[in-house]
Every structure is written in structure tokens, then in C-alpha cells.
Amino acid sequence: MAGIVRCFVTLLIIVVLIPTSSGQLTADFYDKVCPQALPTVKSIVQRAIMSEPRMGASLLRLHFHDCFVNGCDGSDLLDDTANFIGEKTSIHNLNSLRGFDVVDEIKAAVNSACNGNVVSCADILAIAARDSINILGGPCYNVLLGRKDSLTASLADANADIPSPFSNFAGLLSNFQSHGLDLKDLIVLSGGHSIGLARCATFTPRIYNDTDINPSFATSLKNACPVNGDGNNTAPLDATTTIFDTVYFKGLTRQKGLLHSDQELFNGGNSQSANLVTYYSNNRAAFWEDFGYSMIKMGNLPPATSNGQVRLNCRKVN
């Protein structure tokens, strides 16, 4: 019951503050055409997370990486074809982006529940990201729906548009601003690293070379990530990696950010950013409210083209 109340209160706040930027995304998009769509998604996400808690972070990341490459259009789900090389093999996604099998399961289930091909793959990513956050102890925010799926994908755009774990603060902020997001969105959405794991390849340079890192924290990671070791070994992004909380921000204030890009939010030379990190580290309610706001804002990023469809299979165009 507490979870239901928390979700209801969050919805009221966010609906007041955020208009639909596209004019076509609405919270009740499937209420009449398929009222079982959202409950079906949540039931499968719940089962997937119970089987493997890391999957919640993976589903959140699929949505983030989708939206940052030519808008929220399900493009990162497409397999390569004779006509294009997709986003799955980009430098930010190869051996890293995961959860495609869960998306396939969700798509098949909603097609069955809706008696047809009604729910877009892009919407599935947005719903699954929200449900993952909520199931792992975080807020329940109001997902806006009605997206279409892209007909193509771009390896080059995925390489260029997704923020790098090696970025400095200026690079991170510039990247977010190029997507219509601001400094606050950067801090809040980075808080998604409250859950999940990162591969050694993404942070080995930090634990051996950076000076703004807690020495004992760095030492604890070197056994799992030797200089010439397997870059696919993993470590948790924060100390409570299966709980959506503010421990991620607390870690940054103690020089325990796993990624170089994480620690830049606190030590990158921007006082507003550092102040927000400190603020959220001590204020869970504010973080949850602002996270929902920024997730909806990111989810409103429009596709690069209006030419879209509802894919029958998320891995390929109809």
C-alpha cells in the first residue's frame, strides 16, 4: 500500500510540472486500446529482476541508450541488416548493453494481451525502465506513451551520442545539453548508477591513474581489474547496487565514484554540480521527485524522423 501511495503522489507532482513536449505522448495512451499493456510489462520485469536483480539496471540502460541516439524510438533493439549496421556493436554497447531477451519476452506477452501488435518497442523500454526503478525501491513516476519505433539504426550516431565513462565534466554537460537536457538532468539521471554493474574496461584507467579516488576503494578494485586483465569483469556502481537509493551520491562525496565520469560530477570543477551531488546525497525525496521529472523529460526526446511504426518484433523492422 505504501508503494501505491508514493506512486500516486509522484504522479500528481510530475503531471503538473511537465507538459508533453511532442503533443502526442500521454499517460493513458493504452488505457482503452489495451488496458492490460502496462500490468503485463510490469509482471515480466518483476520476474526478470527476481531472477537476476542486475536486470533492472540493464533495462534502465536500454531506455537511456535508446533516447540518446536520435530520440526514443527503440533503435538500439534493432539487429544489423544488409542496409545498416545497428547500435548493438557501438563502443558504448558492445558486450555491455543487455536485456534484449527480456524485451522480446515482454513484446510477445503484450502482443498476446492486446490481441495484436499495439505496444511499440520504444514504449516498452520506457515502461520497463520505470518499473525497474520502482521494483528496486525507487519512485513510481508517470510514463508518457505513444512512441513509434524507428525503421533504422546508426552505429556512427551511437558511437558519437552516448556519454563516455571517460568524459570530463565539460564533455558530459555538453553532451546532455546537445540533447536538450540541462545540468540538473545530468546529475539526476547519473543517479541511475545507484543500481547495476560496470565492466572493468570502463573504469580500470580510473583506479590506476586518477587522483580523486579513495585509496582503499581503488585498492579493493584492483584484484578484480588488473591492468591487463579481462575487461569484462564487473564491479558494482555503488555499495547498494540492487537498491535505488542515494548511496551513489554519498559515494561521490567520499571519492568513491566507480567511473571517471561519475566522480567528475563532484570533482569536475563545477560548484553547482558538486552542490547538487551533496544535496541529493542527503535528500532522498528530492532525488526521487527530480529523477522522475528528468526521466520523463529524457523520454520526450523526439525521434530524428517522424517515419515510424509499431514493430511486431523489436529486433527487426516489419
Solvent accessible surface area in square Angstrom, and as a share of the most:
residue,aa,sasa,rsa
1,M,176,0.79
2,A,84,0.65
3,G,35,0.33
4,I,118,0.60
5,V,81,0.47
6,R,72,0.26
7,C,25,0.15
8,F,119,0.49
9,V,74,0.42
10,T,14,0.08
11,L,47,0.23
12,L,99,0.49
13,I,59,0.30
14,I,3,0.01
15,V,88,0.50
16,V,123,0.71
17,L,93,0.46
18,I,20,0.10
19,P,107,0.67
20,T,47,0.28
21,S,82,0.53
22,S,48,0.31
23,G,64,0.61
24,Q,108,0.48
25,L,7,0.04
26,T,55,0.32
27,A,40,0.31
28,D,85,0.44
29,F,86,0.36
30,Y,6,0.02
31,D,87,0.45
32,K,192,0.81
33,V,93,0.53
34,C,5,0.03
35,P,89,0.56
36,Q,101,0.45
37,A,0,0.00
38,L,49,0.25
39,P,73,0.46
40,T,22,0.13
41,V,0,0.00
42,K,76,0.32
43,S,59,0.38
44,I,8,0.04
45,V,0,0.00
46,Q,69,0.31
47,R,132,0.48
48,A,16,0.12
49,I,8,0.04
50,M,148,0.66
51,S,97,0.62
52,E,56,0.25
53,P,62,0.39
54,R,68,0.25
55,M,13,0.06
56,G,0,0.00
57,A,16,0.12
58,S,7,0.05
59,L,0,0.00
60,L,15,0.07
61,R,81,0.30
62,L,0,0.00
63,H,5,0.02
64,F,38,0.16
65,H,10,0.05
66,D,0,0.00
67,C,0,0.00
68,F,0,0.00
69,V,0,0.00
70,N,52,0.26
71,G,6,0.06
72,C,2,0.01
73,D,7,0.04
74,G,0,0.00
75,S,3,0.02
76,D,0,0.00
77,L,2,0.01
78,L,1,0.01
79,D,53,0.27
80,D,73,0.38
81,T,65,0.38
82,A,113,0.87
83,N,141,0.72
84,F,32,0.14
85,I,100,0.51
86,G,0,0.00
87,E,0,0.00
88,K,36,0.15
89,T,63,0.36
90,S,0,0.00
91,I,125,0.63
92,H,22,0.10
93,N,2,0.01
94,L,87,0.43
95,N,105,0.54
96,S,18,0.12
97,L,15,0.07
98,R,66,0.24
99,G,4,0.04
100,F,32,0.13
101,D,93,0.48
102,V,11,0.06
103,V,1,0.01
104,D,45,0.23
105,E,74,0.33
106,I,0,0.00
107,K,6,0.02
108,A,65,0.50
109,A,27,0.21
110,V,1,0.00
111,N,24,0.12
112,S,83,0.53
113,A,41,0.32
114,C,14,0.08
115,N,144,0.74
116,G,30,0.29
117,N,54,0.27
118,V,45,0.26
119,V,1,0.00
120,S,1,0.01
121,C,0,0.00
122,A,0,0.00
123,D,0,0.00
124,I,0,0.00
125,L,1,0.00
126,A,4,0.03
127,I,0,0.00
128,A,0,0.00
129,A,0,0.00
130,R,25,0.09
131,D,2,0.01
132,S,0,0.00
133,I,0,0.00
134,N,22,0.11
135,I,39,0.20
136,L,17,0.09
137,G,32,0.31
138,G,0,0.00
139,P,1,0.01
140,C,12,0.07
141,Y,6,0.02
142,N,22,0.11
143,V,8,0.05
144,L,18,0.09
145,L,1,0.00
146,G,8,0.07
147,R,18,0.06
148,K,97,0.41
149,D,1,0.00
150,S,6,0.04
151,L,56,0.28
152,T,71,0.41
153,A,10,0.07
154,S,29,0.19
155,L,48,0.24
156,A,72,0.56
157,D,48,0.25
158,A,0,0.00
159,N,50,0.26
160,A,76,0.59
161,D,39,0.20
162,I,7,0.04
163,P,25,0.16
164,S,32,0.21
165,P,24,0.15
166,F,107,0.44
167,S,25,0.16
168,N,82,0.42
169,F,12,0.05
170,A,69,0.54
171,G,33,0.32
172,L,9,0.05
173,L,32,0.16
174,S,67,0.43
175,N,27,0.14
176,F,5,0.02
177,Q,104,0.46
178,S,89,0.57
179,H,33,0.15
180,G,55,0.53
181,L,4,0.02
182,D,65,0.34
183,L,19,0.09
184,K,88,0.37
185,D,4,0.02
186,L,2,0.01
187,I,0,0.00
188,V,0,0.00
189,L,11,0.05
190,S,19,0.12
191,G,0,0.00
192,G,7,0.07
193,H,59,0.26
194,S,0,0.00
195,I,2,0.01
196,G,3,0.03
197,L,57,0.28
198,A,12,0.09
199,R,40,0.15
200,C,3,0.02
201,A,47,0.36
202,T,26,0.15
203,F,1,0.00
204,T,21,0.12
205,P,60,0.38
206,R,3,0.01
207,I,5,0.02
208,Y,75,0.28
209,N,109,0.56
210,D,35,0.18
211,T,137,0.80
212,D,34,0.18
213,I,17,0.08
214,N,39,0.20
215,P,106,0.66
216,S,78,0.50
217,F,40,0.17
218,A,6,0.05
219,T,86,0.50
220,S,75,0.48
221,L,17,0.08
222,K,71,0.30
223,N,141,0.72
224,A,44,0.34
225,C,1,0.01
226,P,64,0.40
227,V,98,0.56
228,N,148,0.76
229,G,37,0.35
230,D,81,0.42
231,G,27,0.26
232,N,75,0.38
233,N,63,0.32
234,T,52,0.30
235,A,6,0.05
236,P,66,0.42
237,L,15,0.07
238,D,16,0.08
239,A,93,0.72
240,T,42,0.24
241,T,35,0.20
242,T,59,0.34
243,I,88,0.45
244,F,1,0.01
245,D,22,0.12
246,T,11,0.07
247,V,41,0.23
248,Y,5,0.02
249,F,0,0.00
250,K,64,0.27
251,G,13,0.13
252,L,1,0.00
253,T,41,0.24
254,R,143,0.52
255,Q,49,0.22
256,K,83,0.35
257,G,3,0.03
258,L,1,0.00
259,L,13,0.06
260,H,45,0.20
261,S,12,0.08
262,D,3,0.02
263,Q,1,0.00
264,E,20,0.09
265,L,1,0.01
266,F,50,0.21
267,N,62,0.32
268,G,28,0.27
269,G,77,0.74
270,N,46,0.24
271,S,84,0.54
272,Q,106,0.47
273,S,1,0.00
274,A,20,0.16
275,N,100,0.51
276,L,28,0.14
277,V,0,0.00
278,T,58,0.34
279,Y,102,0.39
280,Y,0,0.00
281,S,5,0.03
282,N,120,0.62
283,N,49,0.25
284,R,139,0.51
285,A,75,0.58
286,A,16,0.12
287,F,0,0.00
288,W,24,0.08
289,E,61,0.27
290,D,24,0.12
291,F,1,0.00
292,G,0,0.00
293,Y,75,0.28
294,S,3,0.02
295,M,6,0.03
296,I,8,0.04
297,K,59,0.25
298,M,0,0.00
299,G,3,0.02
300,N,11,0.06
301,L,26,0.13
302,P,90,0.57
303,P,52,0.33
304,A,78,0.60
305,T,67,0.39
306,S,120,0.78
307,N,94,0.48
308,G,29,0.28
309,Q,40,0.18
310,V,33,0.19
311,R,0,0.00
312,L,111,0.55
313,N,58,0.30
314,C,2,0.01
315,R,75,0.27
316,K,121,0.51
317,V,53,0.30
318,N,106,0.55
